[in-house]
């Protein structure tokens, strides 16, 4: 058995300037915590974000992308909800504006969102579930045990306060996500089996 992980388009997902913070009235001195999912619910950690919004101080702003009106009805006023993006470029702009991508997923294979965030220069904090921790190493993010919201809160504060992961470190790690390298791995595997 040989595993070839999914890749992403690094020509799309890279540090992308935007006015996302300005449009959403997020002050430059606030830490922007981002979550991106489709089908938000307990499986994707919606309840974790709601809990974190009560625990974290005013210096943090949570933004969730991929929500809908049913999710909005559950969210406190201090979480910004973005139903959908117009395209991948807009999503890259949002990743780039964030200080930390938080992925409290409870069921996951090999989440593309983690790779996309790192490729935009934004580190990842995730639960130790499925393939999510396989994407993160000590240069671009951190992993806490599933459902340990206390640990996640502490790690958010530590990562933001100490600015543990640089954009350059994240971009270096992102090179391993290049979809073109993954295509080459498939070709090599095919050639080996001939």
C-alpha positions as CSV (number, residue, x, y, z in Angstrom):
1,X,0.0,0.0,0.0
2,X,1.3,3.4,-0.9
3,X,-0.4,6.6,0.3
4,X,-0.5,9.7,-1.9
5,X,-2.0,12.6,-0.1
6,X,-4.2,15.1,-1.7
7,X,-2.6,18.3,-2.9
8,X,-3.8,21.9,-3.5
9,X,-3.2,24.6,-6.1
10,X,-0.5,26.8,-4.7
11,X,-1.1,29.4,-7.4
12,X,-4.4,30.1,-5.8
13,X,-3.7,29.4,-2.1
14,X,-0.8,31.7,-1.2
15,X,-0.6,34.9,0.9
16,X,-3.2,37.2,-0.7
17,X,-3.7,40.9,0.3
18,X,-7.3,41.9,1.0
19,X,-9.4,44.4,2.9
20,X,-11.3,41.6,4.7
21,X,-10.5,43.0,8.1
22,X,-11.6,46.5,7.1
23,X,-14.8,45.3,5.5
24,X,-15.7,43.3,8.6
25,X,-14.6,46.0,11.1
26,X,-12.0,43.8,12.7
27,X,-9.3,46.0,14.3
28,X,-5.7,45.3,13.4
29,X,-4.8,44.7,17.0
30,X,-7.4,41.8,17.3
31,X,-6.4,38.2,16.7
32,X,-8.5,36.8,13.9
33,X,-9.4,33.2,14.6
34,X,-10.8,31.5,11.5
35,X,-12.8,28.4,11.0
36,X,-13.9,27.0,7.5
37,X,-16.2,24.1,7.0
38,X,-19.2,23.0,5.0
39,X,-21.9,21.3,7.0
40,X,-21.2,23.0,10.3
41,X,-22.3,21.0,13.3
42,X,-20.9,19.0,16.2
43,X,-18.8,16.9,13.8
44,X,-17.0,20.0,12.6
45,X,-16.8,21.6,16.0
46,X,-19.4,24.4,15.8
47,X,-20.0,23.9,19.6
48,X,-16.3,24.4,20.3
49,X,-16.3,27.8,18.5
50,X,-19.4,28.8,20.5
51,X,-17.7,27.8,23.7
52,X,-14.4,29.6,22.7
53,X,-16.4,32.8,22.0
54,X,-17.5,32.8,25.6
55,X,-14.0,32.0,27.0
56,X,-11.7,34.3,24.9
57,X,-11.4,38.0,25.6
58,X,-12.2,40.9,23.3
59,X,-8.8,40.8,21.8
60,X,-10.0,37.8,19.7
61,X,-12.4,37.7,16.8
62,X,-13.8,34.4,15.6
63,X,-14.9,34.2,11.9
64,X,-16.6,31.2,10.5
65,X,-16.9,30.6,6.8
66,X,-19.4,28.1,5.2
67,X,-22.3,28.9,7.5
68,X,-26.0,29.3,6.7
69,X,-29.0,30.8,8.4
70,X,-29.6,27.7,10.6
71,X,-26.0,28.0,11.9
72,X,-26.4,31.8,12.3
73,X,-29.4,31.1,14.7
74,X,-27.0,29.3,17.0
75,X,-24.1,31.8,17.0
76,X,-23.5,34.4,19.6
77,X,-23.2,38.0,18.3
78,X,-19.4,38.0,18.8
79,X,-18.8,35.5,16.0
80,X,-18.8,36.8,12.4
81,X,-20.6,34.4,10.0
82,X,-19.7,34.3,6.3
83,X,-22.1,32.0,4.4
84,X,-20.0,31.4,1.3
85,X,-17.2,32.9,-0.7
86,X,-17.5,33.9,-4.3
87,X,-14.4,31.9,-5.4
88,X,-11.1,30.4,-4.1
89,X,-9.3,33.7,-4.4
90,X,-11.7,35.3,-1.9
91,X,-11.2,32.3,0.4
92,X,-7.4,32.7,0.1
93,X,-7.9,36.4,1.1
94,X,-9.7,35.4,4.2
95,X,-7.1,32.7,5.2
96,X,-4.4,35.4,4.7
97,X,-6.2,37.9,6.9
98,X,-6.4,35.4,9.8
99,X,-3.8,35.1,12.6
100,X,-4.7,31.4,13.3
101,X,-6.8,28.8,11.6
102,X,-8.7,26.7,14.2
103,X,-10.0,23.3,13.2
104,X,-11.8,21.5,16.0
105,X,-13.1,18.8,13.8
106,X,-14.1,15.5,15.4
107,X,-14.2,13.4,12.2
108,X,-11.8,14.0,9.4
109,X,-9.8,12.4,6.7
110,X,-7.0,14.7,5.4
111,X,-8.6,18.2,5.5
112,X,-7.9,20.4,2.6
113,X,-8.7,23.5,4.7
114,X,-5.6,22.9,6.9
115,X,-3.4,22.8,3.8
116,X,-5.0,25.9,2.3
117,X,-4.5,27.9,5.5
118,X,-0.9,27.0,5.8
119,X,-0.3,27.8,2.1
120,X,-1.7,31.3,2.8
121,X,0.8,31.7,5.6
122,X,-1.6,31.1,8.5
123,X,-0.8,28.5,11.1
124,X,-3.2,25.8,12.1
125,X,-4.5,24.5,15.5
126,X,-6.5,21.3,15.3
127,X,-7.8,18.4,17.3
128,X,-5.9,15.1,17.2
129,X,-8.5,13.4,14.9
130,X,-8.2,11.5,11.6
131,X,-5.6,12.9,9.2
132,X,-5.9,16.4,10.6
133,X,-2.7,16.2,12.7
134,X,-0.7,14.7,9.8
135,X,-0.7,18.0,8.0
136,X,0.7,20.1,10.9
137,X,4.2,19.9,12.2
138,X,6.1,22.0,14.7
139,X,6.9,24.7,12.1
140,X,3.3,25.6,11.1
141,X,0.9,24.7,13.9
142,X,-0.2,22.7,16.9
143,X,-2.4,19.7,17.8
144,X,-4.4,19.2,21.0
145,X,-6.4,16.1,22.1
146,X,-10.0,15.8,20.7
147,X,-12.6,17.6,22.8
148,X,-10.0,19.2,25.1
149,X,-11.3,22.7,24.8
150,X,-9.3,23.9,27.8
151,X,-6.1,22.9,26.0
152,X,-7.4,24.5,22.7
153,X,-8.1,27.8,24.5
154,X,-4.6,27.8,26.1
155,X,-2.9,27.0,22.8
156,X,-4.8,29.7,21.0
157,X,-3.6,32.2,23.6
158,X,0.0,30.9,23.5
159,X,0.2,30.8,19.7
160,X,-1.2,34.3,19.3
161,X,0.7,35.9,22.2
162,X,4.1,34.4,21.3
163,X,3.6,34.5,17.5
164,X,5.0,31.0,17.4
165,X,4.8,30.3,13.7
166,X,6.0,32.7,11.0
167,X,4.5,33.1,7.6
168,X,7.8,31.9,6.1
169,X,7.7,28.7,8.0
170,X,4.2,28.0,6.9
171,X,5.0,28.7,3.3
172,X,8.0,26.4,3.4
173,X,5.8,23.6,4.7
174,X,3.1,24.3,2.1
175,X,5.5,23.4,-0.7
176,X,4.9,19.7,0.2
177,X,1.2,20.3,-0.5
178,X,1.7,21.3,-4.2
179,X,-0.8,19.3,-6.3
180,X,1.8,19.1,-9.1
181,X,4.1,17.1,-6.8
182,X,1.1,14.8,-6.0
183,X,0.5,14.3,-9.8
184,X,4.1,13.3,-10.2
185,X,3.8,10.8,-7.4
186,X,0.9,9.1,-9.2
187,X,2.8,9.0,-12.4
188,X,5.9,7.4,-10.7
189,X,3.6,4.9,-9.0
190,X,2.1,4.0,-12.3
191,X,5.5,3.7,-14.0
192,X,6.7,1.4,-11.2
193,X,3.8,-1.0,-11.7
194,X,4.4,-1.3,-15.4
